[in-house]
Amino acid sequence: MTILIVDDDPVQCRLLEGMLHKFAYETVTRDSGEAALDLLCGPDGAQIDCVILDLVMPNLDGLGVLAKMRQNAINVPVIVQTAHGGIDNVVSAMRAGAADFVVKPVGAERLQVSLRNALNASALEGEIARMKKSRSGTLGLSDIITKSASMQAVIRIAEKAAASTIPVLISGESGVGKEMIARAIHGSGERRTKPFIAVNCGALPENLVESILFGHEKGAFTGATERHVGKFVEASGGTLFLDEIGELPPAAQVKLLRAIQEGEVEPVGARKPSKVDVRLISATNRDLIADVKAGRFREDLFYRLHVFPIAVPPLRERAADIPPLARHFLARFAAEEGKRIRLITPEALRVLTAFRWPGNIRQLENAVFRAVVLAESDEIGVAEFPQIAAQTANAGESAHPETAGTPAARDAEEFEPALIPAAYAEEQSLAAALGPSLAPADALPLLDAQGEVRPLEEIEAELIRYAISHYRGQMSEVARRLQIGRSTLYRKLEALGLNSERPEADGEIGTAGVAAERHGRKIA
C-alpha cells in the first residue's frame, strides 16, 4: 500500500518514511499542500491509499487541503499530524474529514494503529458504497478496484464506451469481472437510471431461450398460462447484458440478430413485433472467431456484437490488483461474519501474489472468504491459506534448474517480476550502486562457485552492503541492527572501500554524508 506524506519539514518526512518502510508500506512525499493536491487529482492519485498530512504549512495548510479534497470528491483517508495538539485543532480537523489526529513526534506503534484503523474503515466504507451503487444500478467505472496498468487501460476504453450506446463485447476468462465492467459501463452512461438486465445465456434451457429473451403470449405453447414480456422488453430504455453469448443456440442467434438490426422483438405466439430500445453489452470467455470459423456461431451476428471489443486481462497478468482486492474482500466478509479482523499479513499477501489464480477474481474472493472463516485472531496469515500456500511452494520447487524449460518454470519466470515490491526493487538498485548485486537477505550464499565455504570477511562485507541499502543509508539504524558501534561501522566501511560517491535518494545518507557525519556536519 502507498502512503502519501505531506510535510514541509524534510526531517519529519524522513522519520515518517523510515517508520512506514518498516511496516512494509510504500511512501510518496510532498512538501506542500498544493503539490499534494496535484498528485491526488492527477492520474497517479489512484495509487494513494492514505495521506499523513501536516496541519501547519505555508500557503495551503492542512485544513485547506482537506477542504479541497472534499470539493474534488477525493475519498482517501487522511491522518492529520501537528506539533500543536489543542482540542480546537482536533475538532477542526475531524470536522474537515480527517480520519485520525496524531501529535508530533508520533510513536511507531501509535502511527501503525492509526494507519490500520484508517485503512480498514476506508475499505469498509468503500465496500458499503459499492454495494449500494450496485443495487441501485449506479456503480461506475471509478468504483472498480484496480492498481494495475493493464486494467487502467481497460477502464479508459470502457469510459469511451460508456459515453455512447455502441454495442460492446467484453471478452476474458471466467471470473475476471466481465459483469462488473458491464454494470460500471451502464452506471457511467446516460442510461444509469434505467434498468440493467443481466442474462446468463449458458444457463438458459434450450427450449426456453426464445421465450425468456423475447417473451411469449398466453397460450403460445403448453404451460404458457400467462403473458411474459421477455428480457429485451424488461431492459427497454436501459441495458441488456448477455453473458456467455457464445452459448446461444443457432435458432436464438437468428432472432437475436434481427432484434439488434431492427430494434424490435417478436414474442413467441405474437401477431406483430414489439419495438425495444436497449443498449446491448455481451460477454464471452470463448474464442468467438474460432467458433465462427467452426460454424458454431453466426458470422453476421459476431460482427453485430463485436463493434466495440474490450478484452479483460486475467488476474495473473495484473498482480498489482491482488492486495487491494484481497483487502476489499476482507472488509466485506469480516463485516458479514461479525469478525474484527484488522489485516492480511505481508507474508500472506506475498503468497497470494505468487499464486496464478486460474479461477481469477472469483477464486480470490472465495479464498479470502474461507480465510475469514478460519481466522482465530485479528490477523489473517499464511496459515489461513493452506491450499494456496502449498501450491505456491510446489510451483517454486518446480522452478529448480533441473526443470528449466518446463511449463511450470516458464510460468514462474513470467510471473517473477510481479512478485518484487517497489520498495524491495529500490533496495536492490541501491545495493547495485554499492557493489556486486545481492541475493535476498534470506538467500545469502555461503559457498563460492567451486563449492567451498566463502571467507568470513567476504560474507561480512556483503551483509553490511545489504544493511546499508535495506535501511537506506541511515547509519545509526544500520549500526543498531548489526549490533555494532557507529565508529566500528565506519571503520568497516573504510576497509570495504565504500567512501566513493554513490547515488543518493530521499531519506538516505550517501557515503559522502557518512564522512560529513563523522566530522559533525549536518546532512540536509
Secondary structure as GFF3:
##gff-version 3
##sequence-region A 1 524
A	DSSP	beta_strand	2	6	.	.	.	ID=ss1
A	DSSP	alpha_helix	10	22	.	.	.	ID=ss2
A	DSSP	beta_strand	26	30	.	.	.	ID=ss3
A	DSSP	alpha_helix	33	41	.	.	.	ID=ss4
A	DSSP	three_ten_helix	43	47	.	.	.	ID=ss5
A	DSSP	beta_strand	50	54	.	.	.	ID=ss6
A	DSSP	alpha_helix	62	71	.	.	.	ID=ss7
A	DSSP	beta_strand	78	82	.	.	.	ID=ss8
A	DSSP	alpha_helix	87	95	.	.	.	ID=ss9
A	DSSP	beta_strand	100	103	.	.	.	ID=ss10
A	DSSP	alpha_helix	108	136	.	.	.	ID=ss11
A	DSSP	three_ten_helix	141	143	.	.	.	ID=ss12
A	DSSP	alpha_helix	149	162	.	.	.	ID=ss13
A	DSSP	beta_strand	168	171	.	.	.	ID=ss14
A	DSSP	alpha_helix	178	187	.	.	.	ID=ss15
A	DSSP	beta_strand	196	200	.	.	.	ID=ss16
A	DSSP	three_ten_helix	201	203	.	.	.	ID=ss17
A	DSSP	three_ten_helix	206	208	.	.	.	ID=ss18
A	DSSP	alpha_helix	209	214	.	.	.	ID=ss19
A	DSSP	alpha_helix	231	234	.	.	.	ID=ss20
A	DSSP	beta_strand	239	243	.	.	.	ID=ss21
A	DSSP	three_ten_helix	245	247	.	.	.	ID=ss22
A	DSSP	alpha_helix	250	262	.	.	.	ID=ss23
A	DSSP	beta_strand	264	265	.	.	.	ID=ss24
A	DSSP	beta_strand	274	275	.	.	.	ID=ss25
A	DSSP	beta_strand	279	284	.	.	.	ID=ss26
A	DSSP	alpha_helix	288	293	.	.	.	ID=ss27
A	DSSP	alpha_helix	299	305	.	.	.	ID=ss28
A	DSSP	beta_strand	308	311	.	.	.	ID=ss29
A	DSSP	three_ten_helix	315	317	.	.	.	ID=ss30
A	DSSP	three_ten_helix	319	321	.	.	.	ID=ss31
A	DSSP	alpha_helix	322	337	.	.	.	ID=ss32
A	DSSP	beta_strand	343	344	.	.	.	ID=ss33
A	DSSP	alpha_helix	346	354	.	.	.	ID=ss34
A	DSSP	alpha_helix	360	374	.	.	.	ID=ss35
A	DSSP	beta_strand	379	380	.	.	.	ID=ss36
A	DSSP	three_ten_helix	382	384	.	.	.	ID=ss37
A	DSSP	alpha_helix	386	397	.	.	.	ID=ss38
A	DSSP	three_ten_helix	401	403	.	.	.	ID=ss39
A	DSSP	alpha_helix	407	415	.	.	.	ID=ss40
A	DSSP	three_ten_helix	416	419	.	.	.	ID=ss41
A	DSSP	alpha_helix	422	434	.	.	.	ID=ss42
A	DSSP	three_ten_helix	441	443	.	.	.	ID=ss43
A	DSSP	alpha_helix	456	470	.	.	.	ID=ss44
A	DSSP	alpha_helix	475	482	.	.	.	ID=ss45
A	DSSP	alpha_helix	486	496	.	.	.	ID=ss46
A	DSSP	alpha_helix	511	518	.	.	.	ID=ss47
###
